[in-house]
């Protein structure tokens, strides 16, 4: 059984993956470009586990044991001991391939390398590793500790053994695992992105307000979040990258990114992570609709 996991990228997704893995009993090394970044992520993980203790979902002893399984690194050397490597950096194919080229040099031959991409071709990324049979997609959903789904994505070169190993890792993390072929945006985002894009187009053409678009989907279709608040949580830059990739791959006009989305990304209004997107996120934890929209 795979026991050691190396997570590359200590942002919201990477930290969530690390938190879920240490809670499930895995030994995890969380990596990013600087120790400042991984220390910040560690503090966030400890805070989230502290909330679980306060709510009675885990004991203080379990929290301390989980945190003891977390190591931090700003270098790839530590990946040499990993059984499974999970990349969760920016949604850019060239950056991801550069990361995998370096990881492939230090990873042990039997290690499985995976990417948390939501839309980039697994086959394309596999060209950066030494052994494509041990490379696949491991697409988590946000926020990772709460969302049950794990999309496992295989390309033509991926071995059945690698799929089985990653599925067992995902199930140990408490995930429901589904397997997709290497088709643009896989399963969930192939269906979700046109809805998010259309919600932004409705706002851009003044069909309805931010609040009413979100309320319509929450109370009309029982969605837990409206499409605009969901885009804020995911990150508008991430959503733009996903739509651009799918549109480029398929040519289908329903994936052509809305002009409003492009403008907001250019302004740096990326959602929760910048404090401004379709909503403004205040220091006291409240939010209001972005008045500029």
N, C-alpha and C positions, 0 to 999 in steps of 0.2 A: 504493500500500500504506500502510495506517495505521501510523504510526511513533511517535506520541506518545500516551501513556496517562496519564490522571489517575485515581488511585485514592483514593476518599473512605473513610476509616476505616482507622486504623493498628493495629487489633487483630490477633489471631492470623490471621484470614482475610485481611484487607486486606494485612498484611505478607507473607503467603504469596503472594498474587496479585502484589504488587510484585516480590518475589524471583524468581518464575517469569518475569515479563515482562522484567526487566532481563537475566536469564540468556539469554533468547531474543533479545536485541538491541534491545528497545524502549527508548525514552526515557521514563522514568516519573517523575511527580511524585506523591509520597505525602502525603496531606493528613489532618489531624485538627484537633481544636479547639485544641490547643496545640503549641508546638514541643517541649515536653518529651515529649509522647506520640510524635511522629514521630521524634525523636532516639532514643528507647528502641526503637522499631521498627527503625530503621536499624542500631542496635547488634546487635539480634537477627538481622537479615538477614546482616550481616557475619560474625557468629559461625557461622551455618549454612553460609555459603559457605566459611568457613575449614575447617569439617569436611569439606566436599567436596574441598577441596584436599588435606587430610591423608589422605583415602582414595583420592586419585589420580583422582577423577572430573572434576576441572578443574585447570587450572594456576593459579599465583599471578597470572600476567599476565591470565588470563581473569577471575579474581575481581576484580582491580583495575579492569579495563575495565567489568565489570558494575556495580560500585559507582559508577563515574564517571557511569553513565547514570541514577543515582537522585538526584532532587532532593526537597527537603522543603518543605512549606508548611503554614501554619495558616490560610490564607485561600483563598477560591474563585477569586480573580482568575486564578491560574495555569491554571485550567481553560479559559481562553479560547483557548489554543493547542492543546488536546488534540484528537486525532482520535477517540478512544474514551474515554468516561468510565465508570468502573466504581465503583458505590456499594456499600460493604460495611459499613454501620453496623448498629446494633441492629435486631433483627427486630420492628419496629413500623411499621405502615403510615403512621401520621400523621407520625412522625419522618422516615421515608423521603420522604414527599411534600413535607415542608418543605424537605428537602435538595434534592430535584429542582427545586422551584420556584425556588430560588436558583441552582442550576446552569444551569437553562434560560435564565436571564437573561444569563449570561456566556458560555455555550458558543457557538461559531461555528455557523452554520446547518447546515453539512454534518456536524457532529459527531454521533456515535452515543452515546446515553445508555443505560447498562445497569445492572441491579440484580442483586446477588448473593443475592437472597432465595431461601430454600429452600421457601417455601410461600405467600407473599402474592401475590394476583392481580396479574398484569402489567397488565391492563386498568385496574384501580383505580389503580395507581401512575402509569400513563401520563396520568392526568387532570391531573397536576402539571406536565407539560412542554408546551412550545409545539408541538412536532411529534411526535405519537404514532407516525408512520410510521417514525421513527428511534429508537424506544424498544423495548427487549426485555429478557428475562432472560438473565443470563450466570452460571449457577449452578455454582460451583466446589465441589470436595469436599475435605474436610480429612484430612490436611495437604496444602495445595495443591501444593507442589513435588513431592510423591510420588504423589498420586492422578491417574490418567490421564484420568478422565472430566470432560467439560464438558457440562452440560445447557443447551442454548440454547432459550429459551422465547419463543414468539411469541403475541401477542394478535391479534385480528381486524385491528387497524390497522397492525401491523408490516409493513414492506415486505420483499419478497424481497431487495432490494439490501442492506438492513441485516442480514438473516440471513446472506447470503453474506459480507459484510465481517467480521462477528463470527466466523463459522466459520473464515475464513482466519486471523484473529488467534489463535483457539484452537488451530488446527493448528500454527501457527508456535510456539506455546508448548509443543508436544508433546502436546496433548490429543486424545483421541478424542472427537469431537463428536456428540451426538445431539440431535435437535430434538423438542420437545414442544409441544403446544398448551397454552393457558392454562387448565389444569384443576387443581383444588386439589392442591398438593404435587407436581405434575408426574409424573415417572416413578418415580425411585428412592425418594423419600421417601413416595410414595403406598403403596409396598410395604413399605418399611423400618419406618415408624413403628408399625404395628400390632405388629410383632415386639418392638420396644423397649418399647412400652407393656405388652405381655403379660409380658415378662421382669420388669418392675417389679411387676406384679400377682402373679406367682409368688412374688417375694420378700416382698411385703406380706402374702400369705396363708400364708407360711411353708411353701410347697411344697418349696423348696430354698434353699440358702445362696447368697450372692453368688458365691463361688468356684465352686460346683457349677453354677450357671446359666451362668456364663461358660465353664467347661470343657466343658459339654454341647454348646454351639454350636461351640466351637473344634475339638473332637475328634470330634464327631458329624457336623457338617456342613462341617468344614474351613474355617470362618470364621477370618480372621486375628486378629480380636478378638472377645471376647464382647460381648453386647449391653449389659451394665452398664458395662464399661470403655469401650465406644464412647460411651455416653451421657455418661460423665465427660469424655471428650475433646471431644465436641461442646459440652457445657455443658448442665446441666439446665434452665437458664432458656430456652435456645434450643429445647430439645426440648419444653418445656411450651408455648412460644409456637407451635411448629409444630403440635403436636397440637391445641391450642385452635383454631387457624385452620382446620385440616382438618375438625374436628368441627363448627365453626360453619357452614362452607360446605356440608358434605355431610349432616350430621345422622346419620351412620353411627356406631352405638355403639362400634364397635371402635376409634374414634379418641378416645373420651372419656378425658381424662387420668387416669391412676391417682392415687389419693389420696396415695400415698406420694411421688410426684413433686411434687405440689403442696406437701406439707409440707416437703420438703427444700429447695425453692426459697424458701419463706417463711423458712426458717432461714438462708438464704444458703449452703447447701451445694451449690455449683454445679458441682463436679467439679474437674478439674485446675487451673483458673484461680483457684480459691479455696483449693486444697490439701485440700479435703474434699468428697467426694461418696459414691459407693458404696465408694470406697477413700480412704485417707488418703495423701497424697503428701508424702514427707519431703524435707528439704533435701539429703540425700545421694543423691537420685534413686531411692530405693526406695519401695515402697508396701506398705500392709497394708490389710486389710479394715476398713472403718469399724465400730468395735465397737458403736456405737449402733444398728446395723442387725441 
